[in-house]
Amino acid sequence: MGERLEELRRQFGVVADLEAAGGVLGWDQQTYMPPGGAQGRAMQLATLGRLAHQQLVSDKMGAALVAAESEVEGLDPDSDEIRTVRKARRDFDKARKVPSEWVAEFRRVTALAHHVWEKARAESDFSQFQAPLGEIVKLRRDYADFFAPFDHVYDPLLDDFEPGMKTTEVKAVFGELRPEQISLVQEIVERGTPVDDAVVHQQFDEQKQWNLGMEVVKALGYDLERGRQDKSVHPFTSGFGTGDVRITTRFDQGFLNTALFGTMHEAGHAMYEQGVNPEFDRTPLGITASLAVHESQSRMWENFVGRSRAFWVGFYRRLQEVFPGQLGSVNLETFYRAINKVQPSLIRVEADEATYNLHIMLRFELEIELMEGNLEVSDLPEAWNSRFQEFLGMVPPDDAKGVLQDIHWSAGMFGYFPTYALGNLIAAQLWAKIKQDIPDLDRKIENAQFGDLLGWLRENVHRHGSKFEPVELLATVTGSGLTAKPYLRYLREKFGDIYGL
């Protein structure tokens, strides 16, 4: 590696260190920090955010970037060197459009908003959160304006999470998905053999749920020498480099699915980050390709593996040992059908695969209306309930189960939600390719052998970090661009079997 590229990496290392320090404070804020620390933590996060941004957009960084570009000119376009510089240029040019003062204010406001949201959610009272959310929406509109002119005001926000994707593209994908998924749900309701999920709605001891979840994710490949699990109001994953990737979960003692599949979901995120080439740590390539690719990993381990019949062939006996009174006399097929019951539900993270994307489309439409100025924050609960009735045929009984259920808006993450649905599509495309390359995959899963699956993901997805843009990575691995067809085929095959369609 040349001296100029090494200097660029050193400069970016400082940015990465500051961001990691902020990440640790953010993780602590959502796990162990006492409520009285909110004001101080907001200022700490604001300071670190401003310093990281100032380092990223500094003239010194710009000079190092120009020098590195000159040094790597003529190398293989797919070399780590070229890709590092290309990603650095993208990050630098984008960050230069945003004032450091805005970054600090955004970090401060969202840090404070998190605690307001927690209280508002606990008390099911949107009015408490209305003012902070109004500030966040204004800040996100201001952020979009830094990138004008644009095709749509939502584009700059979406680009933060899914580089290069446009709002019109997401609308087109969702336009294809929605009628197909609604049709499938209608068929299940009208013609399907009913599924009884009472077996997962019993009392399950929290500590036993914790122990089982940890046992499962260790078996999947989550490395606890480089990770840990804690509890939080909303499950999340925080990575501070490949050597420290942490997850959280939450529990419902009356519903087995919440913690079990939530833990598997977050472990999927964490295994991706643990699998990035460690040589990319503290460099522009040290993050993941995009949030849709990220979500493809979590949704794959949660659903394609965790909710598969093959997985429970291997693990159901162990589950019965942990909860003999609840499940000891329940046969495997009854349990498998129960964890895959299709039924419109209030909570996104607990939604079945057939209805999950409808939750995402609802949030996507509301975010667009907020950013366009066609929906006021004060009108959001009513708009949420109306859209929920339209999409899922239900009206939430309160704000906690409705507009306040997700953490994302308190963190200012407008533009994130679409990546969940896009991640489902990518997961299905990758899964089809995996099953070609590992033809006995189901047998391996039945025997709790996940090494080949994780190894395939490490080789084809994880190790690259953000070396390739998501569309490029997908095309390289699967030979296709983003398409809904494999996912729709997966849903119809799986639920056609379960419901006898």
N, C-alpha and C positions, 0 to 999 in steps of 0.2 A: 504494500500500500504506500502510495506517495505521501510526501510530507504535507502537501496542501489538502489532500483528502483527510489525512489524519487530523489536521487542524480543524477542518469542518466538523469532523466527528467529535472532537473535544468541545467545540462550541455547542453542538447539539446535546452533548452529554450534560452540560450545565442546565439546559432547558429541561431535559428529562429528569434530572435530580430534583429540580424545583417542583415539577409537576408530580413526581412521586411523593415528595414531602407533603404536598397539598392533598394527594390521594390518601395518604395515611391519616391525615387529620379528618378528611371526609369520612373515611371508614370508621374512625373512632367516634365521630359525631353521631353516626347512625347505630352504634353498638353499645359503647360504654360511657360516653361523655354525659355528665350530669346536666340537666336542663339549664342550670344556671350558667353554664359555659357558652351559651349560644351567642351572646353579643361578642365576647372575646374571640370565639372561633370564627365568627364572620369576618372580623378584622384580620385575623391571621390568614385566612384563605384569600381575602382580598389582596393582602400584601404579597403572598406567594404567587398569586395569579398575575399580578402586575409585574413582578420581577421576572417571572418566566417569559411573559410576553415581551417585555423590554429587551431581554436577552435575545429572543428569537428575531426581533425586527431591527436589532442594532446595526449600525454601519459596519461594525466589526464582523458580524455574521454575514452581512452582505458581501463584504470584501472576501471573506473566506469562501463563500459560495462561488463567486466569480472565479477565484483562483482554482478551486477544485474542478469547476466545469472545464477550465482550460486544460488541467492536468489529465483528466480522464477522456478527453476527446479522442475518438477513434477506437476506443475499446469496444468489446462485444456489447451490443445494446442490452443484452440480458444479464450482463455481469453484475455482481453485487455493487461494484464501484459506480457504474453508470446509474443503476437503479437508486442507489443512495443519494446521489447528487440530484437526480430527477425529482425524487420525493422531497428532498430538502428545498428545491426551488419552488415546488408547489406550496409547501407549508409556509415558506418565507413570503412569497408573493401574496398569498391569501391573508396571512397575519398582518401584513403591512397596511392593509385596507382598514384595519380595526384599531382605534386608539387604545393605548394601554389603560387610560382612565376608564373607558367603557368596560374593559375586562375586569378591572378591580371592582367596579360598581356591580357588575353582574355577579361576581363571586360573592360579594357581600350580601346582596339582596337575596340570592337563592339560598345562601347558608341560613339566613334568618327565616326565610319562607319555609324551609324544611320543618322547623319546629312548630311554626304556626299550623302547617298542614297536619302534622302528627296530632296536635291538640284538636283541630277542627274535625279530623277524621274520627278520633276517639269519641267526640261529642256529637258527631253527625251534623255538623253545623257549617255549611258552606260560607255563611256570612262572615265568619272569622277569617277565612282564607281569601275572600274576595279582593281586598285591597292589595295584599302582597302579589296575588296573581295578576292583578291589573298592572302593577309595576313591571312584572316579568314580561307580560305581553308587550308592553311598550318598549322594553329593552330589546326584545326579539325583533320587533318591527324596525327599531333603530338599527339593529345589526344588519338586517336585510338591506336597508338603505345604503349601507357602506358598499354594497356590491352592485348597486344600480349602474347601468340599466340591466334588467334581467327579464326573462320570459315570464316569470311568475314570482311574486314576493316570497313564496314558500321555497323556491329553488335554493337560495343560499343556505337555508336551514337544513334542508334535506341533504345538501352536499356535505355538510359537516359529518353526517353519519354514513352516507352512501355516496362516495365520491363520483361525480360525473352524472348521476341520475337526475332526471328532470321530473317535475310534478306531472307533466302530461304523460310520461311513461308509466308512472305509478297508477294514474287514473285509468290508463288503458289496461294494465294488468288486472286491476281490481274490477274493471268493467267486464272482463272475461270470467273472473273468479266468482263474483257475487251470484249471478243467476244459476251457475252450476252448483254452487254449494247450497243455495236455497232450495233448488230442485231436489238435491240429494236428501236434505233434511225433511222435506215434504214427503218424499217416498218412504223414508224410514218411519215417519209418524203415521202415514196412511196405510202402508202395506207391510211394514216390518214386524217380525216377531218380537213382542215386548221384552224388554230387559229390566230386571229388578236389580237395583244397586244398593239395596238395604244393607248388604254385608259390609260395605265400606262406610256406612253411616252408623257406627257403633262407638262405644267408648274405647279409645286406644291410649294407653299410658304414654305421656309425653317422653319420658326418659327412654322407654323402650322404642318409641319411634325414632328418637335421636340415634340410639345405638344401631338400629337396623339401617337407617339412612347412611350412617358412616360406613357400615360394613359393605353396603352396596356400592357406594362410590369408590371405596378403596379397591373393590374387585374390578370396577370398570377401568381404573387406571389413574384416578386422582391421587397425586403424590403428596402425602401429608408431611413429607420432609420439606416441601416447598409450598405448603398451604395449610389452612385451618378453616374450621367452620364455627360461626357464632350465630346468635339470634338477632333478628331485626324486625321492624314493623313491616317492611317490604323486602323480599329476598333480592340480593344483588351479589355481584362479583367485583372484586377490586384487585387489580394487578399492579405490582410495583417492580416489574421485571420478571423474568422467567423463574427466578428463585423465590418469589413471594407472591402467590396468587391466592386470595382468600375468598371464601364464599359465606353467605348467610342463608338462613332459612327461617320459616315461621311455622307454628303448629296450630292445629285445630284438633283437640282431643276427641271431637265427635265426627271427624271426617279423615280417613286414612290418606286420601290422595294428596292433601295440601302439602304436608311436609315431605312425603316420600318422593313425589314427582317434582316438587319444587327443588329439593336437594339434588336430584339427578339433573335437572335443568341447569342449575348453577354450576354443577360439576362439569357439565359439557362446556360451558363458557371457560371454566378454569383450566380444563385440560388443553383447550386451544391455546390459551396464553402460555401455559407451561411448555407447550410444544414448539413455540417460536424459536428459531435458531438463536442460541444464547450469544452468538457473536454479534447479533443485531441489538442487544441490550444497549440502551442509552444512545441509539442512533435513530435517524428518521424511519428506518425499516423495523424498528422494535415493537411497533404496535400491530394490531391485526388488520386484515385487508379492508374490512368494512363491518358495520354492525349487522348487515344482512348475512354476511358470511359467518359472523359471530353467532347470530341467532340460529343459523343453520346447524351449528354444532350443538347448541343447547337443546333445540327442538328435536334433533336427531336422537340424542341420548335419552331424552325424556320420553319421546313417543315412538320412534321407529325401533328403538331398543326396549325402553322401559315399559311401554304399553303393548309390546308384542307377545304373542302366545309363546314363542320360543324362549323369551326371557323367563317367563314364569314356570315353564317346564323345569328350568334349572333352579329357580329361587323360591317357588311356592312352598315347598316343604319347610324351608327355613322360616318363611313368614308364618306358617302355621305353628312352628315351634315357639316363636316369639309371642303369638297371640292365639293360643290354643282354644281359649274360651270363645273367642269371636269367630275364628276361622277353621278350627280343627275339624269340623264336620262339613265344611263347605268344599265342594269339589273344584278342581282347577278351572274347568270351563265356566262355571258360574261366576267365579272370581274374575276371570279374564273378561267376560262380557260386562260385568259390573264396572270395572275400571275404564271401560270404553263406551259406557252408555252415552248415547246422543240425546241431549236435552238442553234447550236454550236455558242459560243460567246467567246470574247477575254478575259474577266475578270473573274477570278475564283470565287470571292465572289459573283458575280451576275449570275453565271451559274445555269441553271435548274438542277433538280435532276437527270434527265436521262443522262446528259453529265458531271456532276460535277466530278465524279470519274476519268474521262479521264484527266482532268486537274491535278489531283493528281498523276496519273501514269506517266505523262510526267515529272513532277518535280522529282519524285522518281528515274526515270531512269537517269536523268541528274545528280542528287546528287551522285548516285553510280559511274557514270563515272568520276566525279570530284574527288571523294575519291580514286578511283582506279588509278587515274593518266592517264586515257584514254581520258580525255577532259581537255584542258587548259582553264583557265578563259577567256583568250582573245578570244577564239572561242565560248564562251557561247551564245552570241546573235544569231549567225548563227545556232548553234545547236538547240537553242530554237525554232527559226522560222521553221526550217526543221521538228522538232518533232511536232510542232503545226500543220503544214500542214498534217503530217501523221495521227495524232490523231483526229483532229477536222476539217480538210479540209479548214483551213484558214491560212493566213500569217499576223501576226500583222503589222500594218502600221508604228509603231515606237516602241522605247524601253519602253516608259511609259506604253503602252498597252501590252507589251510583257515581256521581261526578267526582267524589273524593277518594275513590278506591286506589288510584295509581299514584306513585311517587313522582312520576316523570315531570309533570308540570311545575311542581315545587322546585325542581332542580333546573328548570328552564329548558328541558330537553324537547322542545318543539322540533319535529322533523325525525324523531326517533321511532315513533310507533309504526310507520309503514315497514320498517326493517323486520319486524316480527313476521309479518305475512310473507314478505320477500324471502325471509330465511326459511320458511316452510317450503317454498318452491325450490330453493337451492338445495335444501336437505333431500328432497325427493329426487332431484337430478343426480346428486352425489350418490344417493342410496342405490339408484339403478345401476350406476357404474360400479359401485362396490360389489354388488351382487354378481355382476359379470366377472369381476376380477377375483372374487372369493366365492365360488359357487356353492361351497358347503357352509356358508355363513350361518344359516339357521341352526345347523347342527352344532357349530362352535358356540353359539349363544346359548343353546339348550344346555351345554356342558359348562356354562359360565367361563368360557374362554374368549376373552375380549382383546387379547394381544394383537391378533392379526388385524382386527378392525381399527384399533387405535393406531397400530403401525401404519396402516394404509392412510389414515387421516394425517398422521404426522408427516409422512412422505409427500403427500399430494396437496395438503392444505396448510397445516400448522406451521411447518418449518419456514415457510416463505414470509411470514409476517406480513408487512405491507409492501413487499417487493413488487407484487403485481396488483394492478387495480382489479376490483372484483369481477367485472365482466370478462377481463382478460384471463383471470385465474379460472373462472368457470368454463370458459371456452377451451382452455388448455387441458383441463382435467376431464371434461365430459364431451368435448367436441361440439358443444352447442351454446348458444346464448341463453339468456333467461327465458324460460317458458313455463307455463302453468300446466301443461299436459301431463308430465309425470306425476305431479302432485294430485291432480284430479283423478288420474288412473289409480294411484295408491289409495285414495279415499274410497273410491267406488269398490275396489277389490276387497279392502279390509272390512268396510261396513256392509258391503253386500254379503260377505260371509257371515258376519256377526248377526245381521238382521234377516238373513234368508231372502234377500232381494233377487 
